[in-house]
Protein backbone atom coordinates (compact mmCIF):
# COMPACT_ATOMS: atom_id res chain seq x y z
CA UNK A 1 0.00 0.00 0.00
CA UNK A 2 2.75 2.53 0.86
CA UNK A 3 4.40 1.58 -2.41
CA UNK A 4 1.18 2.36 -4.28
CA UNK A 5 0.98 5.76 -2.61
CA UNK A 6 4.58 6.44 -3.54
CA UNK A 7 3.90 5.41 -7.14
CA UNK A 8 0.87 7.69 -7.32
CA UNK A 9 2.90 10.53 -5.84
CA UNK A 10 5.57 10.10 -8.51
CA UNK A 11 2.93 9.97 -11.22
CA UNK A 12 1.39 13.20 -9.94
CA UNK A 13 4.77 14.90 -9.88
CA UNK A 14 5.43 13.80 -13.46
CA UNK A 15 2.01 15.10 -14.55
CA UNK A 16 2.66 18.45 -12.86
CA UNK A 17 6.06 18.76 -14.54
CA UNK A 18 4.52 17.95 -17.94
CA UNK A 19 1.80 20.53 -17.39
CA UNK A 20 4.39 23.17 -16.53
CA UNK A 21 6.36 22.31 -19.68
CA UNK A 22 3.24 22.62 -21.84
CA UNK A 23 2.48 26.05 -20.34
CA UNK A 24 6.07 27.19 -20.92
CA UNK A 25 6.00 25.95 -24.52
CA UNK A 26 2.74 27.79 -25.14
CA UNK A 27 4.17 30.97 -23.65
CA UNK A 28 7.24 30.77 -25.88
CA UNK A 29 5.01 30.22 -28.91
CA UNK A 30 2.87 33.25 -28.05
CA UNK A 31 5.92 35.44 -27.45
CA UNK A 32 7.51 34.39 -30.73
CA UNK A 33 4.30 35.01 -32.64
CA UNK A 34 3.96 38.41 -31.02
CA UNK A 35 7.55 39.28 -31.94
CA UNK A 36 6.96 38.21 -35.54
CA UNK A 37 3.75 40.24 -35.66
CA UNK A 38 5.51 43.29 -34.26
CA UNK A 39 8.30 42.93 -36.81
CA UNK A 40 5.76 42.69 -39.63
CA UNK A 41 3.85 45.69 -38.28
CA UNK A 42 7.11 47.63 -38.15
CA UNK A 43 7.85 46.69 -41.75
CA UNK A 44 4.44 47.97 -42.78
CA UNK A 45 4.71 51.24 -40.84
CA UNK A 46 4.47 54.15 -43.28
CA UNK A 47 6.78 56.78 -41.82
CA UNK A 48 9.46 57.03 -39.17
CA UNK A 49 11.54 60.03 -38.19
CA UNK A 50 15.15 59.54 -39.18
CA UNK A 51 18.24 61.66 -39.87
CA UNK A 52 18.58 63.09 -43.36
CA UNK A 53 19.63 60.51 -45.93
CA UNK A 54 23.33 60.42 -46.83
CA UNK A 55 24.54 61.92 -50.07
CA UNK A 56 24.94 59.56 -53.00
CA UNK A 57 27.49 59.50 -55.76
CA UNK A 58 27.35 62.62 -57.91
CA UNK A 59 28.88 60.93 -60.96
CA UNK A 60 27.14 57.54 -60.95
CA UNK A 61 23.83 58.34 -59.25
CA UNK A 62 20.91 56.46 -60.80
CA UNK A 63 18.45 59.27 -61.41
CA UNK A 64 14.96 59.24 -62.89
CA UNK A 65 13.78 62.76 -63.69
CA UNK A 66 15.43 66.16 -63.79
CA UNK A 67 18.66 66.02 -61.73
CA UNK A 68 18.00 69.62 -60.69
CA UNK A 69 14.48 68.99 -59.39
CA UNK A 70 13.93 70.61 -55.98
CA UNK A 71 12.83 67.41 -54.18
CA UNK A 72 14.89 64.22 -54.09
CA UNK A 73 13.21 60.88 -53.44
CA UNK A 74 15.74 58.22 -52.50
CA UNK A 75 14.69 54.59 -52.89
CA UNK A 76 16.67 51.59 -51.73
CA UNK A 77 15.48 48.64 -53.77
CA UNK A 78 16.18 45.12 -54.96
CA UNK A 79 15.04 44.31 -58.50
CA UNK A 80 13.80 40.90 -57.28
CA UNK A 81 11.89 42.32 -54.33
CA UNK A 82 8.11 41.74 -54.74
CA UNK A 83 7.25 44.79 -52.64
CA UNK A 84 9.59 46.95 -54.73
CA UNK A 85 7.68 45.72 -57.76
CA UNK A 86 4.45 46.62 -55.99
CA UNK A 87 5.78 50.14 -55.36
CA UNK A 88 6.90 50.42 -58.99
CA UNK A 89 3.51 49.32 -60.32
CA UNK A 90 1.56 51.39 -57.83
CA UNK A 91 2.46 54.61 -56.05
CA UNK A 92 5.63 55.24 -58.05
CA UNK A 93 3.66 55.61 -61.28
CA UNK A 94 1.51 58.31 -59.72
CA UNK A 95 4.59 59.98 -58.26
CA UNK A 96 6.24 59.97 -61.67
CA UNK A 97 3.21 61.46 -63.39
CA UNK A 98 2.52 64.16 -60.82
CA UNK A 99 5.99 65.07 -59.56
CA UNK A 100 8.85 63.58 -61.58
CA UNK A 101 7.51 64.29 -65.06
CA UNK A 102 6.55 67.83 -63.99
CA UNK A 103 10.07 68.58 -62.74
CA UNK A 104 9.08 68.91 -59.09
CA UNK A 105 10.95 65.82 -57.88
CA UNK A 106 13.51 63.26 -58.97
CA UNK A 107 14.03 59.67 -57.93
CA UNK A 108 17.49 58.47 -56.93
CA UNK A 109 17.57 54.68 -56.97
CA UNK A 110 20.10 52.94 -54.74
CA UNK A 111 20.68 49.22 -54.91
CA UNK A 112 20.14 47.02 -51.88
CA UNK A 113 20.48 43.55 -53.46
CA UNK A 114 19.99 40.82 -50.89
CA UNK A 115 17.45 38.28 -52.16
CA UNK A 116 19.82 36.21 -54.31
CA UNK A 117 23.10 36.52 -56.25
CA UNK A 118 21.37 37.63 -59.45
CA UNK A 119 19.92 40.58 -57.53
CA UNK A 120 23.50 41.84 -57.47
CA UNK A 121 23.89 41.17 -61.21
CA UNK A 122 20.79 43.23 -61.96
CA UNK A 123 22.09 45.98 -59.67
CA UNK A 124 25.42 46.18 -61.49
CA UNK A 125 23.46 46.15 -64.74
CA UNK A 126 21.65 49.29 -63.61
CA UNK A 127 24.95 51.16 -63.58
CA UNK A 128 25.95 49.65 -66.93
CA UNK A 129 22.67 50.90 -68.39
CA UNK A 130 23.14 54.29 -66.74
CA UNK A 131 26.55 54.63 -68.41
CA UNK A 132 24.73 54.40 -71.75
CA UNK A 133 22.00 56.82 -70.69
CA UNK A 134 19.16 54.28 -70.50
CA UNK A 135 18.81 53.65 -66.77
CA UNK A 136 15.11 54.51 -66.51
CA UNK A 137 14.12 52.21 -69.38
CA UNK A 138 16.32 49.44 -67.95
CA UNK A 139 14.84 49.94 -64.46
CA UNK A 140 11.31 49.62 -65.85
CA UNK A 141 12.24 46.71 -68.11
CA UNK A 142 13.76 44.66 -65.29
CA UNK A 143 10.74 45.14 -63.06
CA UNK A 144 8.35 44.36 -65.93
CA UNK A 145 10.28 41.22 -66.85
CA UNK A 146 10.11 39.59 -63.43
CA UNK A 147 6.49 40.66 -63.01
CA UNK A 148 5.47 39.14 -66.34
CA UNK A 149 7.56 35.99 -65.83
CA UNK A 150 6.81 35.23 -62.16
CA UNK A 151 5.03 37.66 -59.91
CA UNK A 152 1.94 38.20 -62.09
CA UNK A 153 1.14 34.51 -61.56
CA UNK A 154 2.02 34.65 -57.84
CA UNK A 155 5.15 32.58 -58.39
CA UNK A 156 7.10 34.69 -55.90
CA UNK A 157 9.13 31.90 -54.31
CA UNK A 158 10.16 30.59 -57.71
CA UNK A 159 11.11 34.07 -58.88
CA UNK A 160 13.19 34.73 -55.79
CA UNK A 161 14.99 31.38 -55.80
CA UNK A 162 15.61 31.08 -59.55
CA UNK A 163 18.59 32.62 -61.34
CA UNK A 164 16.30 34.99 -63.22
CA UNK A 165 18.68 37.79 -64.11
CA UNK A 166 21.36 36.11 -66.17
CA UNK A 167 23.79 38.21 -68.19
CA UNK A 168 21.92 37.26 -71.36
CA UNK A 169 18.49 38.17 -69.96
CA UNK A 170 19.71 41.50 -68.64
CA UNK A 171 21.48 42.21 -71.92
CA UNK A 172 18.23 41.57 -73.79
CA UNK A 173 16.37 43.93 -71.44
CA UNK A 174 19.08 46.60 -71.78
CA UNK A 175 19.07 46.23 -75.57
CA UNK A 176 15.32 46.83 -75.65
CA UNK A 177 15.97 49.88 -73.46
CA UNK A 178 18.36 51.24 -76.11
CA UNK A 179 21.76 50.06 -74.89
CA UNK A 180 24.47 48.62 -77.10
CA UNK A 181 24.32 44.88 -76.31
CA UNK A 182 28.02 44.12 -76.69
CA UNK A 183 29.03 47.07 -74.52
CA UNK A 184 26.44 46.24 -71.88
CA UNK A 185 27.38 42.54 -71.72
CA UNK A 186 31.07 43.40 -71.43
CA UNK A 187 30.27 45.83 -68.62
CA UNK A 188 28.40 43.11 -66.71
CA UNK A 189 30.92 40.35 -67.34
CA UNK A 190 33.81 42.56 -66.23
CA UNK A 191 31.88 43.75 -63.15
CA UNK A 192 32.73 47.30 -64.08
CA UNK A 193 30.38 48.77 -61.48
CA UNK A 194 30.92 46.30 -58.67
CA UNK A 195 32.26 49.08 -56.43
CA UNK A 196 29.28 51.31 -57.19
CA UNK A 197 26.88 48.66 -55.86
CA UNK A 198 29.10 48.15 -52.82
CA UNK A 199 28.89 51.90 -52.21
CA UNK A 200 25.08 51.68 -52.32
CA UNK A 201 25.19 48.90 -49.73
CA UNK A 202 27.42 50.95 -47.44
CA UNK A 203 25.10 53.93 -47.82
CA UNK A 204 22.14 51.72 -46.86
CA UNK A 205 23.94 50.83 -43.63
CA UNK A 206 24.56 54.48 -42.82
CA UNK A 207 20.92 55.31 -43.57
CA UNK A 208 19.66 52.30 -41.60
CA UNK A 209 17.80 50.97 -44.62
CA UNK A 210 17.51 47.33 -43.60
CA UNK A 211 14.87 46.19 -46.08
CA UNK A 212 13.38 46.96 -49.45
CA UNK A 213 11.79 49.13 -50.50
CA UNK A 214 12.91 51.88 -48.14
CA UNK A 215 12.18 55.39 -49.38
CA UNK A 216 13.47 58.69 -48.02
CA UNK A 217 11.76 62.01 -48.66
CA UNK A 218 13.45 64.83 -46.79
CA UNK A 219 14.23 63.39 -43.37
CA UNK A 220 11.32 60.98 -43.40
CA UNK A 221 11.68 57.26 -44.02
CA UNK A 222 8.89 55.21 -45.59
CA UNK A 223 9.20 51.45 -45.18
CA UNK A 224 7.46 49.07 -47.54
CA UNK A 225 5.16 49.77 -50.49
CA UNK A 226 2.69 52.34 -49.17
CA UNK A 227 -0.30 54.16 -50.70
CA UNK A 228 0.43 57.11 -52.97
CA UNK A 229 -0.84 59.69 -50.45
CA UNK A 230 1.87 58.73 -47.95
CA UNK A 231 4.53 59.85 -50.44
CA UNK A 232 2.65 62.79 -51.96
CA UNK A 233 2.03 64.33 -48.54
CA UNK A 234 5.76 64.35 -47.78
CA UNK A 235 6.68 65.63 -51.24
CA UNK A 236 4.24 68.49 -50.85
CA UNK A 237 5.82 69.35 -47.50
CA UNK A 238 9.25 69.49 -49.15
CA UNK A 239 7.93 71.75 -51.93
CA UNK A 240 6.71 74.40 -49.49
Secondary structure, 3 states (H helix, E strand, C coil): CHHHHHHHHHHHHHHHHHHHHHHHHHHHHHHHHHHHHHHHHHHHCCCEECCCCCCCCCCCCEEECCCCCCEEEEEEECCCCHHHHHHHHCHHHHHHHHHHCCCCEEEEEEECCCCCHHHHHHHHHHHHHHHCCCHHHHHHHHHHHHHHHCHHHCCHHHHHHCCCCCHHHHHHHHHHHCCCHHHHHHHHHCCCCHHHHHHHHHHHHHCCCCCCCEEEECCEEEECCCCHHHHHHHHHHHHC
